[in-house]
Amino acid sequence: MRHIFMIALVPALVAGATSAHAHATLATASPAVGSAVPTAPRAVSLSFTEKLEPAFSTIQVLNSAGARVDQGKAQVDRANPTVLKVGLTPLPPGTYKVQWRVLSVDTHTTEGSFSFRVGQ
């Protein structure tokens, strides 16, 4: 009987350890990752799987020449602390790269990038 208890306990311990080490990963983006949008968005909005630390979470949006086209400091949504947004300057047609780096409330940093295109 004790052997069966230990077999049942091991998966529970592994599952608990896995969830305790979760990181904030990108869940959704607007504009969507790899998308082509007909008109320029006014902002980039990223949704993550964990709550974010506002002071240590950033987004930069770059044009094809590598110049920043975002309006500066990204903001964590007060109503939904898993969402990070940054405003954009008016964008002409072209390809843009979004680079993000976030610190989740579990103190783990993650980062990534993706592109989207404005115009057909």
N, C-alpha and C positions, 0 to 999 in steps of 0.2 A: 504494500500500500504506500509506504514511504517513497519507494522508487517512482510510482505513478505521480505522486505529488511533485517530486522534483522535476520530472519530465514536463509537467504542466506549468511549473513555475519558470523555467528557463525562457520560453517564448515571451512571457509577460515581462520579464526583466529586460530582455533584448528590445522589445517594443518600447518600453519606458525609456531606455537609454537612447534610442533613436530619436524619439520626440524631444528629449531634453537637449539634443544638439541640433535642432532645426535651425536653418538659416533663412533669412528673407530672400526669397527668389521671386523673380518677375512673374506675375500671374497674367496680367494683361497690359496692353499699351494702347494709347490713342494719340496719334495715329498708330495703327497696328504694325507690328514688326514685319518689315519687308513689303509693306503696302504701297500702293500708288493712290494718292488722293487727288481729285480734280481741282480742288481749291486749297489754298494755304491754310493750315490750322492756325488758330490764335495762341495755342498752348500745346505742350506735350504733357500728358498725364500718364503716370505709371502706377500700377496697382501691384502690391507685393503680398506675399503669403504671411508676413509677420508685421507687427507694429514697428514703426521707424522712430529713430531718435532724430528730431528735426535739426539739431545743431551739426550733425555729422552726416547728413544725407544730401547728395547733390545730383544735378542733371546739367549736362552741357550739350548744346545742339550746335553742330558745325556744318558749314556749307562745304562744297566740294573743294574749295581752296584751303579749308582748315580754319576759317574765321568763325568765331562764335556769332550765332544769330539768335541766341536766347536773350531774355531781358535781365538776366542776373540770377540772384538768389532763388533757388527752388524752395517751395513751401510744402510742408506736410499738411494735409487737410485736417483741420481740427475736428471735424465731424467723423472722419474716418482715417485714423492714423496709419493705415496701410497704404495710403495714396500720397504720391509725391508729384507736384506739378511745377512747371515753369512756363512763363509767358514767352512768346516769340515776337520778334520784329516781323514786319511784313516780308513774306518770303516769295521770291520769284520762282518760276518753274525750275526744277533741278532736284538733285539728290542730296539728302541731309543725313548726317550721322548723329545718333543720340548716344551719349556716353553717360552712364549712371554709376554711382557708388553710394551704397546705403549702409547704415549701421542699424541693426535691429535692436529692439529692447533687450534681447538676450545677449547683447554685446558682440555679435558676430558681424563682420563686414563682408559684403558681397559686392561685386561689380560686373558690369557687362556693357555691351553696346549692340546697336542694330541700326539699320538704315530704313528710310522711307523716301518716297519720291513725290514731288508736287508736280502736277500736270500730267498730260497723257504721254 
